[in-house]
């Protein structure tokens, strides 16, 4: 087979030497191109087989990633169906200007998430220290973390309370807006007016949520007071720590927008899967392109060997058995039989030989 560094024509001349003298030239002239072609096919198959395992691994990875991405997309579609009506109602209410009638502080999602994480960390620390004081536990012990979990529970209760309060404010604003629209003081498109649905709030649910939140907050403060052994100087600190959960409620009350009920969007896991899929597909294309480039190079080298072999055999007086010789020494051009023995073709092959020998 051909290898890098071999001079053009080496394989062709080797095939000529292996056949023998001109006594068997008729058979050799037909056999050598077939041998050359079989060597070319074997070398191409060897190149393709060398990367077949890597390509198969990439194809399996791509198929698995696509299946997982499709599965997650189907789950998002099912969740979208559950909140489809709420999403549409939120869009309609925003279109008639309901956001101007509720307390709202617009902030980027990243800023809001950062603020909530900081407030949750404060609640965790405050209640962890309070619980460790009453139980006389060391820092980062089980009791300390138990108090921190209690602080997270207080934080979650505060978020639920803030959302409930904001929902009550939204329901009142919706009723006022519809009454104004019916009275003609506010202009609302009739088609949109028919689709608007006012929110409903439960006073009992709001009261229970507020009661639970206040009891948890008071319990945390009482624990700190009891563990302070009657030190009256700690009073301002206790008051400050008692206000931390309330601060979280107030901040969420202004940051939360009850009309923003968007459809479920791809999260970090989905984006990571898409990046892995794109990377695997790009790698597969690169491997396929590299293989085809190698195959094209091999085929080009073998075309040169075929041209050199044909010219060498004709220089030795070798011909195919299908070449017919007429009386008077005139030979039928091979173009009438196999399309390779015209004078123009011979000149082209001789030029190819000269160029190959120079390289």
C-alpha atoms as a printed R data frame, in Angstrom:
    type eleno elety resid chain resno       x       y       z
1   ATOM     1    CA   UNK     A     1   0.000   0.000   0.000
2   ATOM     2    CA   UNK     A     2   0.991   3.626  -0.432
3   ATOM     3    CA   UNK     A     3   2.640   5.386   2.464
4   ATOM     4    CA   UNK     A     4   3.858   8.914   3.045
5   ATOM     5    CA   UNK     A     5   7.303   9.490   1.576
6   ATOM     6    CA   UNK     A     6   6.993   6.926  -1.250
7   ATOM     7    CA   UNK     A     7   7.878   8.225  -4.708
8   ATOM     8    CA   UNK     A     8   5.089   8.166  -7.320
9   ATOM     9    CA   UNK     A     9   5.232   5.049  -9.448
10  ATOM    10    CA   UNK     A    10   6.837   2.834  -6.802
11  ATOM    11    CA   UNK     A    11   3.803   0.601  -6.506
12  ATOM    12    CA   UNK     A    12   3.230   0.479 -10.252
13  ATOM    13    CA   UNK     A    13   6.829  -0.574 -10.935
14  ATOM    14    CA   UNK     A    14   6.663  -3.134  -8.157
15  ATOM    15    CA   UNK     A    15   3.593  -4.716  -9.764
16  ATOM    16    CA   UNK     A    16   5.375  -4.847 -13.133
17  ATOM    17    CA   UNK     A    17   8.400  -6.604 -11.599
18  ATOM    18    CA   UNK     A    18   6.236  -9.128  -9.820
19  ATOM    19    CA   UNK     A    19   4.442 -10.256 -13.025
20  ATOM    20    CA   UNK     A    20   7.550 -11.304 -14.864
21  ATOM    21    CA   UNK     A    21   8.697 -11.012 -18.480
22  ATOM    22    CA   UNK     A    22   6.690 -10.173 -21.610
23  ATOM    23    CA   UNK     A    23   5.750 -13.814 -22.259
24  ATOM    24    CA   UNK     A    24   2.864 -13.391 -19.864
25  ATOM    25    CA   UNK     A    25   2.296  -9.712 -20.620
26  ATOM    26    CA   UNK     A    26  -1.199 -10.277 -22.019
27  ATOM    27    CA   UNK     A    27  -2.398 -11.562 -18.659
28  ATOM    28    CA   UNK     A    28  -0.358  -9.066 -16.686
29  ATOM    29    CA   UNK     A    29  -1.702  -6.047 -18.557
30  ATOM    30    CA   UNK     A    30  -5.209  -6.900 -17.364
31  ATOM    31    CA   UNK     A    31  -4.307  -8.173 -13.896
32  ATOM    32    CA   UNK     A    32  -2.134  -5.343 -12.642
33  ATOM    33    CA   UNK     A    33  -4.856  -2.615 -12.689
34  ATOM    34    CA   UNK     A    34  -7.197  -4.968 -10.851
35  ATOM    35    CA   UNK     A    35  -4.567  -5.609  -8.183
36  ATOM    36    CA   UNK     A    36  -3.957  -1.886  -7.898
37  ATOM    37    CA   UNK     A    37  -7.675  -1.262  -7.515
38  ATOM    38    CA   UNK     A    38  -7.990  -3.933  -4.805
39  ATOM    39    CA   UNK     A    39  -5.080  -2.380  -2.908
40  ATOM    40    CA   UNK     A    40  -6.773   1.016  -3.109
41  ATOM    41    CA   UNK     A    41 -10.054  -0.368  -1.774
42  ATOM    42    CA   UNK     A    42  -8.263  -2.164   1.057
43  ATOM    43    CA   UNK     A    43  -6.417   0.992   2.102
44  ATOM    44    CA   UNK     A    44  -9.606   3.082   2.008
45  ATOM    45    CA   UNK     A    45 -11.401   0.488   4.131
46  ATOM    46    CA   UNK     A    46  -8.512   0.487   6.587
47  ATOM    47    CA   UNK     A    47  -8.751   4.265   6.997
48  ATOM    48    CA   UNK     A    48 -12.519   4.152   7.477
49  ATOM    49    CA   UNK     A    49 -12.304   1.278   9.960
50  ATOM    50    CA   UNK     A    50  -9.735   3.145  12.056
51  ATOM    51    CA   UNK     A    51 -12.285   5.830  12.971
52  ATOM    52    CA   UNK     A    52 -15.441   3.721  12.840
53  ATOM    53    CA   UNK     A    53 -15.353   2.985  16.584
54  ATOM    54    CA   UNK     A    54 -14.941   6.665  17.507
55  ATOM    55    CA   UNK     A    55 -17.719   7.656  15.112
56  ATOM    56    CA   UNK     A    56 -20.029   4.994  16.531
57  ATOM    57    CA   UNK     A    57 -19.347   6.233  20.072
58  ATOM    58    CA   UNK     A    58 -20.142   9.800  19.040
59  ATOM    59    CA   UNK     A    59 -23.326   8.693  17.270
60  ATOM    60    CA   UNK     A    60 -24.491   6.816  20.368
61  ATOM    61    CA   UNK     A    61 -23.732   9.855  22.542
62  ATOM    62    CA   UNK     A    62 -25.652  12.139  20.177
63  ATOM    63    CA   UNK     A    63 -28.636   9.777  20.126
64  ATOM    64    CA   UNK     A    64 -28.678   9.606  23.941
65  ATOM    65    CA   UNK     A    65 -28.434  13.386  24.325
66  ATOM    66    CA   UNK     A    66 -31.215  13.976  21.819
67  ATOM    67    CA   UNK     A    67 -33.437  11.484  23.610
68  ATOM    68    CA   UNK     A    68 -32.856  13.182  26.955
69  ATOM    69    CA   UNK     A    69 -33.427  16.655  25.496
70  ATOM    70    CA   UNK     A    70 -36.680  15.518  23.869
71  ATOM    71    CA   UNK     A    71 -37.819  13.930  27.132
72  ATOM    72    CA   UNK     A    72 -37.213  17.136  29.076
73  ATOM    73    CA   UNK     A    73 -38.969  19.157  26.362
74  ATOM    74    CA   UNK     A    74 -42.036  16.912  26.659
75  ATOM    75    CA   UNK     A    75 -42.111  17.439  30.424
76  ATOM    76    CA   UNK     A    76 -41.931  21.225  29.887
77  ATOM    77    CA   UNK     A    77 -44.822  21.010  27.458
78  ATOM    78    CA   UNK     A    78 -46.916  19.154  30.030
79  ATOM    79    CA   UNK     A    79 -46.116  21.798  32.656
80  ATOM    80    CA   UNK     A    80 -46.955  24.507  30.134
81  ATOM    81    CA   UNK     A    81 -50.405  23.031  29.634
82  ATOM    82    CA   UNK     A    82 -51.036  23.283  33.372
83  ATOM    83    CA   UNK     A    83 -50.223  27.009  33.556
84  ATOM    84    CA   UNK     A    84 -51.317  27.973  30.053
85  ATOM    85    CA   UNK     A    85 -54.455  29.781  31.247
86  ATOM    86    CA   UNK     A    86 -52.594  31.652  34.007
87  ATOM    87    CA   UNK     A    87 -49.902  32.743  31.554
88  ATOM    88    CA   UNK     A    88 -52.528  34.084  29.163
89  ATOM    89    CA   UNK     A    89 -54.370  35.911  31.948
90  ATOM    90    CA   UNK     A    90 -51.146  37.522  33.154
91  ATOM    91    CA   UNK     A    91 -50.427  38.771  29.633
92  ATOM    92    CA   UNK     A    92 -53.949  40.186  29.271
93  ATOM    93    CA   UNK     A    93 -53.867  41.978  32.625
94  ATOM    94    CA   UNK     A    94 -50.460  43.501  31.844
95  ATOM    95    CA   UNK     A    95 -51.841  44.733  28.512
96  ATOM    96    CA   UNK     A    96 -54.532  46.788  30.302
97  ATOM    97    CA   UNK     A    97 -52.051  48.337  32.755
98  ATOM    98    CA   UNK     A    98 -52.649  46.384  35.965
99  ATOM    99    CA   UNK     A    99 -48.988  46.717  36.981
100 ATOM   100    CA   UNK     A   100 -49.456  50.459  37.479
101 ATOM   101    CA   UNK     A   101 -52.057  49.746  40.181
102 ATOM   102    CA   UNK     A   102 -49.951  47.458  42.395
103 ATOM   103    CA   UNK     A   103 -46.703  48.189  44.321
104 ATOM   104    CA   UNK     A   104 -43.953  46.915  42.095
105 ATOM   105    CA   UNK     A   105 -40.177  47.273  41.909
106 ATOM   106    CA   UNK     A   106 -38.845  45.879  38.649
107 ATOM   107    CA   UNK     A   107 -35.478  44.149  38.913
108 ATOM   108    CA   UNK     A   108 -33.523  41.738  36.767
109 ATOM   109    CA   UNK     A   109 -33.994  38.045  37.621
110 ATOM   110    CA   UNK     A   110 -30.327  37.748  38.565
111 ATOM   111    CA   UNK     A   111 -30.566  40.695  40.995
112 ATOM   112    CA   UNK     A   112 -33.732  39.331  42.570
113 ATOM   113    CA   UNK     A   113 -32.192  35.871  43.003
114 ATOM   114    CA   UNK     A   114 -29.089  37.391  44.609
115 ATOM   115    CA   UNK     A   115 -31.197  39.411  47.081
116 ATOM   116    CA   UNK     A   116 -33.272  36.356  48.025
117 ATOM   117    CA   UNK     A   117 -30.145  34.241  48.578
118 ATOM   118    CA   UNK     A   118 -28.659  36.891  50.879
119 ATOM   119    CA   UNK     A   119 -31.858  37.190  52.924
120 ATOM   120    CA   UNK     A   120 -32.205  33.419  53.177
121 ATOM   121    CA   UNK     A   121 -28.601  33.178  54.392
122 ATOM   122    CA   UNK     A   122 -29.348  35.811  57.052
123 ATOM   123    CA   UNK     A   123 -32.380  33.889  58.293
124 ATOM   124    CA   UNK     A   124 -30.358  30.683  58.354
125 ATOM   125    CA   UNK     A   125 -27.552  32.257  60.400
126 ATOM   126    CA   UNK     A   126 -29.863  34.048  62.855
127 ATOM   127    CA   UNK     A   127 -31.909  30.983  63.710
128 ATOM   128    CA   UNK     A   128 -28.889  28.666  63.731
129 ATOM   129    CA   UNK     A   129 -27.211  30.829  66.372
130 ATOM   130    CA   UNK     A   130 -30.460  31.144  68.337
131 ATOM   131    CA   UNK     A   131 -30.935  27.389  68.464
132 ATOM   132    CA   UNK     A   132 -27.314  26.772  69.376
133 ATOM   133    CA   UNK     A   133 -27.673  29.226  72.311
134 ATOM   134    CA   UNK     A   134 -30.700  27.503  73.829
135 ATOM   135    CA   UNK     A   135 -29.236  24.013  73.364
136 ATOM   136    CA   UNK     A   136 -25.684  25.049  74.335
137 ATOM   137    CA   UNK     A   137 -24.417  23.463  71.122
138 ATOM   138    CA   UNK     A   138 -21.201  24.188  69.280
139 ATOM   139    CA   UNK     A   139 -21.068  25.972  65.966
140 ATOM   140    CA   UNK     A   140 -21.629  23.777  62.899
141 ATOM   141    CA   UNK     A   141 -23.031  20.991  65.080
142 ATOM   142    CA   UNK     A   142 -26.260  19.119  64.381
143 ATOM   143    CA   UNK     A   143 -28.242  21.460  66.630
144 ATOM   144    CA   UNK     A   144 -26.727  24.462  64.892
145 ATOM   145    CA   UNK     A   145 -27.795  23.201  61.467
146 ATOM   146    CA   UNK     A   146 -31.226  22.297  62.869
147 ATOM   147    CA   UNK     A   147 -31.697  25.924  63.855
148 ATOM   148    CA   UNK     A   148 -30.547  26.998  60.393
149 ATOM   149    CA   UNK     A   149 -33.138  24.760  58.772
150 ATOM   150    CA   UNK     A   150 -35.745  26.387  61.012
151 ATOM   151    CA   UNK     A   151 -34.557  29.761  59.686
152 ATOM   152    CA   UNK     A   152 -35.005  28.562  56.104
153 ATOM   153    CA   UNK     A   153 -38.542  27.462  57.033
154 ATOM   154    CA   UNK     A   154 -39.225  30.957  58.389
155 ATOM   155    CA   UNK     A   155 -37.848  32.444  55.158
156 ATOM   156    CA   UNK     A   156 -40.100  30.241  53.010
157 ATOM   157    CA   UNK     A   157 -43.106  31.122  55.168
158 ATOM   158    CA   UNK     A   158 -42.231  34.799  54.684
159 ATOM   159    CA   UNK     A   159 -42.088  34.366  50.906
160 ATOM   160    CA   UNK     A   160 -45.486  32.654  50.897
161 ATOM   161    CA   UNK     A   161 -46.881  35.449  53.073
162 ATOM   162    CA   UNK     A   162 -45.497  38.121  50.736
163 ATOM   163    CA   UNK     A   163 -47.027  36.390  47.711
164 ATOM   164    CA   UNK     A   164 -50.385  36.072  49.486
165 ATOM   165    CA   UNK     A   165 -50.393  39.761  50.390
166 ATOM   166    CA   UNK     A   166 -49.429  40.707  46.826
167 ATOM   167    CA   UNK     A   167 -52.198  38.457  45.490
168 ATOM   168    CA   UNK     A   168 -54.753  40.228  47.688
169 ATOM   169    CA   UNK     A   169 -53.513  43.606  46.451
170 ATOM   170    CA   UNK     A   170 -53.740  42.361  42.834
171 ATOM   171    CA   UNK     A   171 -57.303  41.094  43.303
172 ATOM   172    CA   UNK     A   172 -58.423  44.447  44.674
173 ATOM   173    CA   UNK     A   173 -56.670  46.320  41.852
174 ATOM   174    CA   UNK     A   174 -58.328  44.082  39.260
175 ATOM   175    CA   UNK     A   175 -61.790  44.736  40.682
176 ATOM   176    CA   UNK     A   176 -61.165  48.484  40.743
177 ATOM   177    CA   UNK     A   177 -59.883  48.435  37.163
178 ATOM   178    CA   UNK     A   178 -62.911  46.530  35.883
179 ATOM   179    CA   UNK     A   179 -65.317  48.882  37.666
180 ATOM   180    CA   UNK     A   180 -63.510  51.835  36.138
181 ATOM   181    CA   UNK     A   181 -63.680  50.195  32.708
182 ATOM   182    CA   UNK     A   182 -67.415  49.564  33.073
183 ATOM   183    CA   UNK     A   183 -67.939  53.164  34.204
184 ATOM   184    CA   UNK     A   184 -66.014  54.445  31.201
185 ATOM   185    CA   UNK     A   185 -63.268  56.205  33.150
186 ATOM   186    CA   UNK     A   186 -60.684  53.710  31.861
187 ATOM   187    CA   UNK     A   187 -60.644  52.564  28.258
188 ATOM   188    CA   UNK     A   188 -60.315  48.811  27.808
189 ATOM   189    CA   UNK     A   189 -60.809  46.958  24.559
190 ATOM   190    CA   UNK     A   190 -64.137  45.123  24.595
191 ATOM   191    CA   UNK     A   191 -62.669  41.866  23.311
192 ATOM   192    CA   UNK     A   192 -59.985  41.881  26.009
193 ATOM   193    CA   UNK     A   193 -62.561  42.877  28.660
194 ATOM   194    CA   UNK     A   194 -64.537  39.704  27.969
195 ATOM   195    CA   UNK     A   195 -61.448  37.526  28.512
196 ATOM   196    CA   UNK     A   196 -60.301  39.078  31.788
197 ATOM   197    CA   UNK     A   197 -60.798  36.978  34.927
198 ATOM   198    CA   UNK     A   198 -60.275  38.497  38.375
199 ATOM   199    CA   UNK     A   199 -58.142  36.719  40.957
200 ATOM   200    CA   UNK     A   200 -59.603  35.361  44.158
201 ATOM   201    CA   UNK     A   201 -57.915  35.405  47.557
202 ATOM   202    CA   UNK     A   202 -58.655  33.505  50.741
203 ATOM   203    CA   UNK     A   203 -58.682  35.548  53.925
204 ATOM   204    CA   UNK     A   204 -58.359  32.391  55.997
205 ATOM   205    CA   UNK     A   205 -55.292  31.223  54.075
206 ATOM   206    CA   UNK     A   206 -53.709  34.633  54.393
207 ATOM   207    CA   UNK     A   207 -54.393  34.754  58.128
208 ATOM   208    CA   UNK     A   208 -53.003  31.258  58.724
209 ATOM   209    CA   UNK     A   209 -49.846  32.026  56.738
210 ATOM   210    CA   UNK     A   210 -49.285  35.246  58.644
211 ATOM   211    CA   UNK     A   211 -49.872  33.488  61.978
212 ATOM   212    CA   UNK     A   212 -47.380  30.713  61.222
213 ATOM   213    CA   UNK     A   213 -44.768  33.215  60.083
214 ATOM   214    CA   UNK     A   214 -45.166  35.389  63.174
215 ATOM   215    CA   UNK     A   215 -45.079  32.418  65.556
216 ATOM   216    CA   UNK     A   216 -41.870  31.104  63.986
217 ATOM   217    CA   UNK     A   217 -40.256  34.540  64.126
218 ATOM   218    CA   UNK     A   218 -41.306  35.108  67.755
219 ATOM   219    CA   UNK     A   219 -40.108  31.638  68.733
220 ATOM   220    CA   UNK     A   220 -36.682  32.406  67.333
221 ATOM   221    CA   UNK     A   221 -36.448  35.664  69.258
222 ATOM   222    CA   UNK     A   222 -37.623  34.037  72.507
223 ATOM   223    CA   UNK     A   223 -34.934  31.423  72.120
224 ATOM   224    CA   UNK     A   224 -32.291  34.141  71.817
225 ATOM   225    CA   UNK     A   225 -33.664  36.020  74.840
226 ATOM   226    CA   UNK     A   226 -33.742  32.891  76.970
227 ATOM   227    CA   UNK     A   227 -30.205  31.981  76.021
228 ATOM   228    CA   UNK     A   228 -28.883  35.449  76.823
229 ATOM   229    CA   UNK     A   229 -29.168  34.826  80.626
230 ATOM   230    CA   UNK     A   230 -30.967  38.069  81.312
231 ATOM   231    CA   UNK     A   231 -28.392  40.379  79.756
232 ATOM   232    CA   UNK     A   232 -30.465  43.506  79.038
233 ATOM   233    CA   UNK     A   233 -27.817  44.903  76.731
234 ATOM   234    CA   UNK     A   234 -28.803  42.346  74.134
235 ATOM   235    CA   UNK     A   235 -32.242  43.892  73.659
236 ATOM   236    CA   UNK     A   236 -31.406  45.991  70.546
237 ATOM   237    CA   UNK     A   237 -29.648  43.030  68.953
238 ATOM   238    CA   UNK     A   238 -32.718  40.858  69.543
239 ATOM   239    CA   UNK     A   239 -34.932  43.483  67.940
240 ATOM   240    CA   UNK     A   240 -32.621  43.746  64.961
241 ATOM   241    CA   UNK     A   241 -32.573  40.004  64.393
242 ATOM   242    CA   UNK     A   242 -36.366  39.888  64.758
243 ATOM   243    CA   UNK     A   243 -36.702  42.334  61.890
244 ATOM   244    CA   UNK     A   244 -34.605  40.264  59.458
245 ATOM   245    CA   UNK     A   245 -37.453  37.860  58.477
246 ATOM   246    CA   UNK     A   246 -39.782  40.848  58.111
247 ATOM   247    CA   UNK     A   247 -37.270  42.549  55.821
248 ATOM   248    CA   UNK     A   248 -37.386  39.503  53.554
249 ATOM   249    CA   UNK     A   249 -41.185  39.716  53.443
250 ATOM   250    CA   UNK     A   250 -41.161  43.413  52.538
251 ATOM   251    CA   UNK     A   251 -38.497  42.990  49.848
252 ATOM   252    CA   UNK     A   252 -40.331  40.083  48.240
253 ATOM   253    CA   UNK     A   253 -43.591  42.023  48.448
254 ATOM   254    CA   UNK     A   254 -42.139  44.647  46.115
255 ATOM   255    CA   UNK     A   255 -40.068  42.362  43.875
256 ATOM   256    CA   UNK     A   256 -42.757  39.738  43.252
257 ATOM   257    CA   UNK     A   257 -45.010  40.364  40.238
258 ATOM   258    CA   UNK     A   258 -48.102  38.102  40.341
259 ATOM   259    CA   UNK     A   259 -48.823  38.784  36.665
260 ATOM   260    CA   UNK     A   260 -45.478  37.345  35.528
261 ATOM   261    CA   UNK     A   261 -46.451  33.745  34.980
262 ATOM   262    CA   UNK     A   262 -44.296  32.778  32.064
263 ATOM   263    CA   UNK     A   263 -44.134  29.368  30.453
264 ATOM   264    CA   UNK     A   264 -41.471  26.962  31.751
265 ATOM   265    CA   UNK     A   265 -38.197  27.721  29.998
266 ATOM   266    CA   UNK     A   266 -35.072  25.582  29.530
267 ATOM   267    CA   UNK     A   267 -32.938  25.676  32.656
268 ATOM   268    CA   UNK     A   268 -29.216  25.201  33.259
269 ATOM   269    CA   UNK     A   269 -29.443  21.431  32.782
270 ATOM   270    CA   UNK     A   270 -31.181  21.852  29.415
271 ATOM   271    CA   UNK     A   271 -28.603  24.362  28.207
272 ATOM   272    CA   UNK     A   272 -25.782  22.087  29.352
273 ATOM   273    CA   UNK     A   273 -27.286  19.168  27.402
274 ATOM   274    CA   UNK     A   274 -27.644  21.353  24.309
275 ATOM   275    CA   UNK     A   275 -24.003  22.431  24.559
276 ATOM   276    CA   UNK     A   276 -22.883  18.804  24.888
277 ATOM   277    CA   UNK     A   277 -25.014  17.855  21.875
278 ATOM   278    CA   UNK     A   278 -23.587  20.676  19.754
279 ATOM   279    CA   UNK     A   279 -20.049  19.711  20.779
280 ATOM   280    CA   UNK     A   280 -20.612  16.033  19.930
281 ATOM   281    CA   UNK     A   281 -22.175  16.874  16.550
282 ATOM   282    CA   UNK     A   282 -19.299  19.211  15.716
283 ATOM   283    CA   UNK     A   283 -16.778  16.527  16.674
284 ATOM   284    CA   UNK     A   284 -18.584  13.983  14.480
285 ATOM   285    CA   UNK     A   285 -18.494  16.371  11.513
286 ATOM   286    CA   UNK     A   286 -14.787  16.984  12.059
287 ATOM   287    CA   UNK     A   287 -14.062  13.234  12.168
288 ATOM   288    CA   UNK     A   288 -16.100  12.649   8.990
289 ATOM   289    CA   UNK     A   289 -14.309  15.509   7.200
290 ATOM   290    CA   UNK     A   290 -10.895  14.188   8.250
291 ATOM   291    CA   UNK     A   291 -11.748  10.707   6.989
292 ATOM   292    CA   UNK     A   292 -12.990  11.996   3.649
293 ATOM   293    CA   UNK     A   293  -9.850  14.123   3.271
294 ATOM   294    CA   UNK     A   294  -7.659  11.068   3.869
295 ATOM   295    CA   UNK     A   295  -9.708   8.977   1.443
296 ATOM   296    CA   UNK     A   296  -9.490  11.679  -1.243
297 ATOM   297    CA   UNK     A   297  -5.708  11.843  -0.801
298 ATOM   298    CA   UNK     A   298  -5.415   8.064  -1.123
299 ATOM   299    CA   UNK     A   299  -7.597   8.007  -4.241
300 ATOM   300    CA   UNK     A   300  -5.525  10.790  -5.796
301 ATOM   301    CA   UNK     A   301  -2.282   8.877  -5.169
302 ATOM   302    CA   UNK     A   302  -3.722   5.713  -6.697
303 ATOM   303    CA   UNK     A   303  -4.881   7.629  -9.788
304 ATOM   304    CA   UNK     A   304  -1.259   8.650 -10.267
305 ATOM   305    CA   UNK     A   305  -0.171   5.014  -9.827
306 ATOM   306    CA   UNK     A   306  -2.736   3.879 -12.409
307 ATOM   307    CA   UNK     A   307  -1.508   6.445 -14.916
308 ATOM   308    CA   UNK     A   308   2.122   5.478 -14.347
309 ATOM   309    CA   UNK     A   309   1.286   1.765 -14.543
310 ATOM   310    CA   UNK     A   310  -0.526   2.260 -17.863
311 ATOM   311    CA   UNK     A   311   2.343   4.214 -19.375
312 ATOM   312    CA   UNK     A   312   4.965   1.734 -18.109
313 ATOM   313    CA   UNK     A   313   3.087  -1.215 -19.552
314 ATOM   314    CA   UNK     A   314   2.714   0.494 -22.937
315 ATOM   315    CA   UNK     A   315   6.416   1.352 -22.957
316 ATOM   316    CA   UNK     A   316   7.100  -2.373 -22.442
317 ATOM   317    CA   UNK     A   317   4.775  -3.282 -25.318
318 ATOM   318    CA   UNK     A   318   2.116  -4.731 -23.038
319 ATOM   319    CA   UNK     A   319  -1.537  -4.570 -24.100
320 ATOM   320    CA   UNK     A   320  -4.946  -5.919 -23.115
321 ATOM   321    CA   UNK     A   321  -6.301  -9.069 -24.747
322 ATOM   322    CA   UNK     A   322  -9.214  -7.028 -26.077
323 ATOM   323    CA   UNK     A   323  -6.867  -4.919 -28.216
324 ATOM   324    CA   UNK     A   324  -7.248  -6.258 -31.829
325 ATOM   325    CA   UNK     A   325  -4.434  -6.063 -34.360
326 ATOM   326    CA   UNK     A   326  -5.315  -5.710 -38.094
327 ATOM   327    CA   UNK     A   327  -3.270  -6.637 -41.114
328 ATOM   328    CA   UNK     A   328  -0.398  -4.381 -41.966
329 ATOM   329    CA   UNK     A   329   0.412  -3.808 -38.316
330 ATOM   330    CA   UNK     A   330  -2.408  -1.349 -37.772
331 ATOM   331    CA   UNK     A   331  -4.025  -1.629 -34.325
332 ATOM   332    CA   UNK     A   332  -7.612  -0.695 -33.493
333 ATOM   333    CA   UNK     A   333  -7.523   2.145 -30.957
334 ATOM   334    CA   UNK     A   334  -8.342   0.942 -27.531
335 ATOM   335    CA   UNK     A   335 -10.949   3.725 -27.284
336 ATOM   336    CA   UNK     A   336 -13.131   1.446 -29.392
337 ATOM   337    CA   UNK     A   337 -12.879  -1.261 -26.750
338 ATOM   338    CA   UNK     A   338 -11.909   0.105 -23.372
339 ATOM   339    CA   UNK     A   339 -11.503   3.868 -23.933
340 ATOM   340    CA   UNK     A   340  -7.860   4.123 -22.781
341 ATOM   341    CA   UNK     A   341  -5.579   3.752 -25.850
342 ATOM   342    CA   UNK     A   342  -6.167   6.827 -28.025
343 ATOM   343    CA   UNK     A   343  -3.146   8.877 -29.027
344 ATOM   344    CA   UNK     A   344  -4.427  11.893 -27.090
345 ATOM   345    CA   UNK     A   345  -4.916   9.742 -24.012
346 ATOM   346    CA   UNK     A   346  -1.403   8.379 -24.345
347 ATOM   347    CA   UNK     A   347   0.046  11.886 -24.511
348 ATOM   348    CA   UNK     A   348  -1.959  12.813 -21.422
349 ATOM   349    CA   UNK     A   349  -0.632   9.791 -19.541
350 ATOM   350    CA   UNK     A   350   2.942  10.587 -20.545
351 ATOM   351    CA   UNK     A   351   2.516  14.126 -19.192
352 ATOM   352    CA   UNK     A   352   1.112  12.698 -15.964
353 ATOM   353    CA   UNK     A   353   4.141  10.395 -15.674
354 ATOM   354    CA   UNK     A   354   6.576  13.264 -16.154
355 ATOM   355    CA   UNK     A   355   4.796  15.372 -13.537
356 ATOM   356    CA   UNK     A   356   4.702  12.461 -11.087
357 ATOM   357    CA   UNK     A   357   8.390  11.722 -11.579
358 ATOM   358    CA   UNK     A   358   9.277  15.373 -10.961
359 ATOM   359    CA   UNK     A   359   7.368  15.309  -7.630
